[in-house]
Amino acid sequence: MGNQGIERYIALYIPWILSLLFQGDPVLSYFIAWAGSFFIFAITLTGWVRPIPSDRHVSEQIMRPLFIMHIIFAGYMCTTSIFYFYNVLGYDDFKKTLVGVVNTDKLLLTAQCQRYYCLGHAAFVSGILICMKYPQKQKYYIEKNTLANLLMQLALITFPVSIAFLKLPGLSQFYFQFSSLSFIAGTLALAFAIPLKKSVNTLVCSVLYIFNFYNALTSGYKEPIIISVLVLGIFLYPNYKKLVTVVFIPALLLLFMVLPTYIGAFRNVASSGEADNEESAQIALDAALSETDNSNWGFLVYRLSEIDMFTMFVQSTPANVDFYGTLLLKQSAIAIVPRVFWPSKPVTEALVMERVYDAGVVNRMSNVSAKPAVIVDAYLSGGTPAIFICMFVYGAVAQLISNKAEHLFGGYILGTALIFSGLFQLFWRGLSFEFLINSVFWSYVSMFAVFRVMRSKNILKEA
């Protein structure tokens, strides 16, 4: 797969540069930066900056970082702020409610943060594209006729393994890795079993999928629910393009419409202690389906996007709080050490929340968790240069891990679709440095542990 000239990579940064040139007009600057992310999506996903890998059809490589991770991560980070921006301009549900009463400082900060998002998007996808190397030379392979059964077995094995980690003191972080791996394996196995007409596999994997979807519904978070539907649709798409288009796309749109009300109602009922998770889910579902007012606007403005929190950090740093330099990376190194080996290790949540309190985002007396996103931590570490460096590294590391996974596990299906998507799903969302680096480090260790087990059982055969 050939490289294009450097001028095509430079084109990724044109929206950010233009938004800087027009920063004197915050409305125009914001819209240039916001629309710039759609420009970046267009020139990267069509292969203009660098050709799309040709070893597989596009529909059969969606789980690679350039596609699913890029779309979810950058889409969430860069495009969801539009509702907040209209709210700053005085709109409520896209209807103008305030005339001539706009907080100029907040408007300028919002435009500034959107410019940071645009720069972060360009740097992030640059890291992916520069490190993208497909097809990987396969050191090992797996017999194709065993793949469907293997995926189902992996789903069944990794689920109790994840539960075991949840019960072991100091090792609960591995629960999330193997729980996610079990879900991806089961969903992928279901997508394999249906076209192969393996009735037993289909039944077992359907039960696993329904169980995982139920857990997502009662988690109190919107992301697991959306991902449950999205991933199944992606895995089924190569064999059932029309069905997925007709069923899954409307289903996802419906979820985006009802989830704000559902999640809000679920959390309210669950936190009251008056009902268990199942009852809370039923009450929340009834509320979501019967909701007819415009209460979703508050969700779209303040919870769909994290730009409101970002503006508070930018306002306080470096004006009131100095840039952190390498401190957040040092704290991330501390977070890597499992608590089982260091019982008195500082609580990671407390380390993260300290900068939240210092910036005045949350009052110290409140009982609210407000962890900054990875691009916010990048800004706090050193402003604009740190955003470029950190987001480039973020994309590059994700891509290099995907490359390694395909090299070790015999290609795309086990390497990227299963191992990368299962163990490194946090890349899709991005969290604070401490949580992100800790998760990536131990997921990388887990990847090699799974590899060693599969080699010892001769599941992976040397090419």
C-alpha positions in Angstrom: 0.0 0.0 0.0 1.7 3.2 -1.2 2.1 6.5 0.5 1.0 9.8 -0.9 2.9 13.1 -0.8 3.3 15.1 2.4 1.1 17.8 1.0 -1.9 15.5 1.4 -1.2 15.1 5.1 -0.8 18.9 5.3 -4.3 19.2 3.8 -5.7 17.6 7.0 -4.7 20.8 8.9 -6.2 23.3 6.5 -9.5 23.6 8.5 -7.6 24.2 11.7 -5.4 26.9 10.1 -8.4 28.6 8.5 -10.3 28.6 11.8 -7.2 30.3 13.4 -7.2 33.0 10.7 -10.8 33.8 11.5 -10.7 33.5 15.3 -11.7 37.2 15.5 -15.2 36.0 14.5 -16.0 33.2 16.9 -19.1 32.0 15.1 -17.3 31.7 11.8 -14.2 30.2 13.4 -16.3 27.6 15.2 -18.2 26.5 12.1 -14.9 26.3 10.0 -13.4 24.0 12.7 -16.6 22.0 13.2 -17.2 21.5 9.4 -13.4 20.9 9.1 -13.8 17.5 10.8 -16.3 16.4 8.2 -13.7 17.5 5.6 -11.1 15.3 7.4 -13.5 12.4 7.4 -14.1 12.8 3.7 -10.5 12.9 2.5 -9.3 10.1 4.8 -12.2 7.6 4.5 -12.2 7.9 0.7 -8.5 7.2 0.5 -7.4 10.6 -0.8 -4.8 11.2 1.8 -3.5 7.6 1.8 -5.1 4.7 -0.2 -7.5 2.5 1.7 -5.9 -1.0 2.4 -6.7 -3.2 -0.6 -6.3 -6.6 1.0 -10.0 -6.7 2.0 -13.2 -5.0 0.8 -14.0 -1.9 2.8 -17.1 -3.6 4.3 -14.8 -6.4 5.6 -12.2 -4.1 7.3 -14.5 -1.7 9.2 -13.1 -2.7 12.6 -9.6 -1.3 11.7 -8.7 2.0 13.4 -9.1 4.1 10.3 -12.8 3.3 10.2 -14.7 2.3 13.4 -12.3 3.8 15.9 -11.8 7.0 13.8 -15.5 7.5 13.2 -16.6 6.9 16.8 -13.7 8.7 18.6 -13.4 11.7 16.3 -17.2 11.9 15.6 -18.0 12.0 19.3 -15.1 14.4 20.1 -15.5 16.9 17.2 -19.1 16.9 15.9 -21.4 16.6 19.0 -20.6 20.1 20.3 -23.0 21.7 17.7 -25.9 21.6 20.2 -23.9 23.2 22.9 -22.8 25.9 20.5 -26.4 26.8 19.5 -27.3 26.9 23.2 -24.5 29.4 23.8 -25.9 31.5 20.9 -29.3 31.5 22.8 -31.1 28.7 21.1 -33.4 26.1 22.8 -34.2 23.1 20.7 -32.9 25.2 17.7 -35.4 28.0 18.5 -34.0 31.4 19.3 -35.0 32.3 22.9 -32.4 35.0 23.8 -32.1 38.1 21.7 -28.9 40.1 22.1 -28.0 38.3 25.3 -25.0 36.1 24.4 -22.1 35.4 26.8 -19.2 36.6 24.6 -16.5 35.0 26.8 -18.3 31.6 26.6 -18.7 32.0 22.9 -15.0 32.7 22.4 -14.0 29.7 24.6 -16.4 27.4 22.7 -14.8 28.4 19.4 -11.3 28.0 20.8 -12.1 24.5 22.1 -13.6 23.5 18.7 -10.4 24.6 17.1 -8.5 22.3 19.5 -10.8 19.5 18.5 -10.1 20.1 14.9 -6.4 20.1 15.4 -6.7 17.0 17.6 -8.7 15.2 14.9 -6.1 16.0 12.2 -3.2 14.9 14.4 -5.0 11.7 15.5 -5.8 10.5 12.0 -2.3 11.5 10.8 -0.9 9.0 13.4 -3.2 6.3 12.1 -2.5 6.9 8.4 1.3 7.2 8.8 1.5 3.9 10.8 -1.1 2.0 8.8 0.5 -1.1 7.2 -1.7 -3.7 5.6 -1.6 -6.5 4.9 0.6 -7.6 7.8 3.1 -10.4 7.2 1.4 -13.3 9.0 3.7 -15.3 11.3 0.8 -17.6 12.3 -2.5 -18.7 10.9 -5.7 -20.4 11.9 -7.6 -23.0 10.0 -10.7 -21.3 8.5 -13.0 -24.2 9.1 -12.4 -24.0 12.8 -13.0 -20.2 13.1 -16.7 -20.2 13.9 -16.4 -22.8 16.7 -13.3 -21.1 18.1 -15.0 -17.7 18.4 -17.9 -19.3 20.3 -15.5 -21.1 22.6 -13.5 -17.9 23.2 -16.7 -16.1 24.2 -17.7 -18.9 26.6 -14.2 -19.1 28.2 -13.4 -15.4 28.5 -16.8 -14.6 30.2 -16.1 -16.7 33.4 -12.5 -15.5 33.3 -13.7 -11.9 33.4 -15.9 -12.7 36.4 -13.0 -14.3 38.2 -10.9 -11.1 37.8 -13.9 -9.1 39.2 -13.7 -11.2 42.3 -9.9 -11.0 42.8 -8.8 -7.9 44.9 -6.7 -5.5 42.9 -7.3 -7.1 39.5 -10.7 -5.9 38.7 -9.4 -3.8 35.8 -8.9 -7.1 33.8 -12.7 -7.7 34.2 -13.5 -5.0 31.8 -10.9 -6.2 29.2 -12.1 -9.8 29.2 -15.8 -8.9 29.5 -15.4 -6.8 26.3 -13.4 -9.6 24.6 -16.2 -12.1 25.5 -18.8 -9.7 24.0 -16.9 -9.1 20.8 -16.1 -12.9 20.4 -19.7 -13.8 21.0 -21.0 -11.2 18.6 -18.5 -12.2 15.9 -19.3 -15.9 16.5 -23.0 -15.1 16.0 -22.2 -13.2 12.7 -20.3 -16.3 11.5 -22.8 -18.9 12.7 -25.9 -17.4 11.0 -24.7 -17.5 7.3 -23.1 -21.0 8.0 -26.5 -22.2 9.3 -24.9 -23.6 12.5 -28.0 -23.9 14.6 -26.3 -24.8 17.9 -23.7 -22.0 17.5 -26.5 -19.5 16.6 -28.5 -20.5 19.6 -25.7 -20.3 22.1 -24.3 -17.0 20.6 -27.8 -15.5 20.5 -28.2 -16.2 24.2 -24.8 -14.6 24.9 -25.7 -11.6 22.9 -29.1 -11.1 24.6 -27.4 -11.5 28.0 -24.8 -8.8 27.0 -27.5 -6.5 25.6 -29.5 -6.8 28.9 -26.3 -5.9 30.9 -25.9 -2.9 28.6 -29.5 -1.8 29.2 -29.0 -2.0 32.9 -25.6 -0.4 33.0 -26.9 3.2 33.2 -24.7 4.2 30.3 -25.7 4.8 26.6 -22.4 3.7 25.0 -22.7 -0.1 25.7 -26.2 -0.1 24.3 -25.2 1.6 21.1 -22.0 -0.5 20.7 -24.0 -3.7 21.2 -26.2 -2.9 18.2 -23.5 -1.2 16.1 -21.0 -4.1 16.4 -23.5 -6.8 15.4 -24.5 -4.7 12.4 -20.9 -4.3 11.3 -20.1 -8.0 11.6 -23.3 -9.0 9.7 -22.9 -6.3 7.0 -20.6 -8.2 4.6 -23.1 -11.1 4.3 -26.4 -9.2 4.8 -25.9 -5.7 3.4 -29.5 -4.9 2.6 -30.8 -6.3 5.9 -28.3 -4.3 7.9 -29.1 -1.2 6.0 -32.8 -1.6 6.4 -32.8 -2.7 10.1 -29.7 -1.6 11.9 -29.4 2.0 10.6 -33.0 2.9 11.7 -32.4 1.0 15.0 -29.4 3.1 15.7 -31.2 6.3 14.9 -34.1 5.3 17.2 -31.6 4.6 20.0 -30.1 8.1 19.6 -33.6 9.5 19.9 -34.8 7.5 23.0 -31.6 6.8 24.9 -31.3 10.3 26.5 -34.7 9.9 28.1 -34.1 6.2 28.9 -30.7 6.7 30.6 -31.9 9.7 32.6 -35.0 7.9 33.8 -33.0 4.7 34.6 -30.5 6.6 36.7 -33.2 8.5 38.6 -35.1 5.4 39.4 -32.0 3.2 40.2 -30.4 5.9 42.4 -33.6 6.2 44.5 -33.3 2.6 45.6 -37.0 2.0 45.1 -36.5 -0.6 42.4 -33.8 -3.1 41.2 -32.1 -2.9 37.9 -34.7 -4.9 36.0 -37.6 -2.8 37.3 -35.6 0.4 36.7 -35.0 -0.6 33.1 -38.7 -1.3 32.5 -39.8 2.0 34.1 -37.1 3.9 32.1 -38.1 2.2 28.8 -41.8 3.1 29.4 -40.7 6.7 30.0 -38.6 6.8 26.9 -41.3 5.4 24.6 -44.0 7.7 26.0 -41.9 10.8 26.1 -43.3 13.5 23.9 -41.7 16.8 25.1 -38.3 18.3 24.2 -36.5 17.3 27.3 -33.7 15.7 25.2 -32.3 19.1 24.5 -30.5 19.3 27.8 -28.9 15.9 27.2 -27.8 17.0 23.7 -26.3 20.2 25.0 -24.5 19.2 28.2 -24.1 15.4 28.1 -23.7 14.4 24.5 -20.6 16.6 24.2 -17.9 17.3 26.7 -17.1 20.8 25.4 -18.6 22.5 28.3 -16.1 20.9 30.7 -13.3 21.7 28.1 -14.1 25.4 28.2 -13.8 25.4 32.0 -10.3 23.8 31.8 -9.2 26.2 29.1 -10.5 29.2 31.1 -8.5 28.2 34.2 -5.3 26.9 32.5 -2.8 28.5 32.3 -4.5 31.6 33.7 -5.1 30.2 37.2 -3.5 26.8 37.1 -0.1 26.1 35.3 0.2 23.5 32.6 1.0 20.1 34.2 3.9 19.2 31.9 4.8 15.5 32.4 3.0 15.2 35.8 0.0 13.4 34.3 2.3 10.9 32.6 4.0 10.3 35.9 0.7 9.7 37.5 -0.2 7.3 34.7 2.9 5.3 35.5 1.7 4.9 39.1 -1.7 3.8 37.9 -0.2 1.0 35.8 1.0 -0.9 39.0 -1.8 -3.3 40.0 -3.1 -2.6 43.5 -2.5 -6.2 44.4 1.2 -5.4 44.4 0.9 -2.0 45.9 -2.1 -1.9 48.3 -1.4 1.7 49.4 -1.2 3.0 45.8 -3.0 6.3 45.4 -6.5 6.0 44.1 -6.5 6.8 40.4 -9.9 8.4 40.5 -8.7 10.8 43.2 -5.6 11.7 41.2 -7.7 12.6 38.2 -10.3 14.5 40.1 -7.7 16.7 41.7 -7.2 18.6 38.5 -10.9 18.8 38.0 -11.3 20.5 41.4 -8.3 22.8 40.8 -9.9 24.0 37.5 -13.2 24.7 39.3 -15.1 22.3 37.1 -16.6 20.5 40.1 -16.9 21.6 43.7 -14.8 19.5 46.1 -17.8 19.0 48.3 -19.9 17.5 45.6 -20.1 13.7 44.9 -19.8 14.0 41.2 -17.2 12.3 38.9 -16.1 14.4 35.9 -13.0 12.8 34.4 -11.5 14.9 31.5 -11.2 13.4 28.0 -7.8 12.5 26.5 -7.6 15.8 24.5 -8.3 17.8 27.6 -5.4 16.1 29.4 -3.3 16.8 26.3 -4.2 20.5 26.5 -3.5 20.6 30.3 -0.1 19.1 29.7 1.1 21.8 27.5 -1.5 23.6 25.3 -1.6 23.5 21.5 1.8 21.7 21.0 0.8 19.0 23.5 -2.5 18.4 21.8 -0.7 17.8 18.4 1.9 15.5 20.0 -0.5 13.5 22.2 -3.3 13.1 19.6 -0.7 12.0 17.0 0.7 9.4 19.4 -2.8 8.3 20.3 -3.6 7.5 16.7 -0.2 6.0 16.0 -0.2 3.7 19.1 -3.7 2.4 18.2 -2.7 1.6 14.7 0.6 0.0 15.7 -1.3 -2.3 18.1 -3.7 -3.2 15.4 -0.8 -4.0 13.1 0.8 -6.2 15.8 -2.5 -8.0 16.5 -2.9 -8.9 12.8 0.7 -10.1 12.7 0.3 -12.4 15.7 -3.2 -13.7 15.2 -3.2 -14.5 11.5 -4.9 -11.5 10.0 -7.9 -9.3 10.3 -10.6 -11.6 11.8 -8.7 -12.6 15.0 -6.2 -9.8 15.0 -8.3 -6.6 14.6 -11.9 -7.7 14.7 -11.5 -9.8 17.8 -8.4 -8.9 19.8 -7.9 -5.2 19.0 -11.7 -4.5 19.2 -12.1 -6.6 22.3 -9.1 -5.7 24.4 -8.6 -2.1 23.2 -12.1 -0.8 22.9 -11.2 2.1 25.2 -9.5 3.7 22.2 -12.9 4.2 20.7 -13.9 6.6 23.5 -10.7 7.9 25.2 -10.4 8.8 28.8 -8.0 10.6 31.2 -4.3 9.7 30.7 -4.2 7.6 33.9 -7.1 5.4 33.0 -6.2 5.2 29.3 -2.5 4.4 29.6 -3.2 1.8 32.4 -5.8 0.1 30.3 -3.7 0.1 27.1 -0.6 -1.2 28.9 -2.4 -4.2 30.5 -4.5 -4.9 27.5 -1.3 -5.2 25.6 0.0 -7.7 28.2 -3.4 -9.6 28.0 -3.0 -9.7 24.2 0.2 -11.6 24.5 -1.2 -13.8 27.2 -4.1 -14.8 24.9 -1.5 -15.4 22.1 0.6 -17.7 24.3 -2.4 -19.7 25.3 -3.5 -20.1 21.6 0.0 -21.1 20.6 0.4 -23.6 23.4 -3.0 -25.2 22.3 -1.8 -25.2 18.7 -4.8 -23.1 17.7 -2.5 -20.7 16.1 -0.2 -22.6 13.7 3.2 -21.3 12.5 3.0 -20.2 8.9 
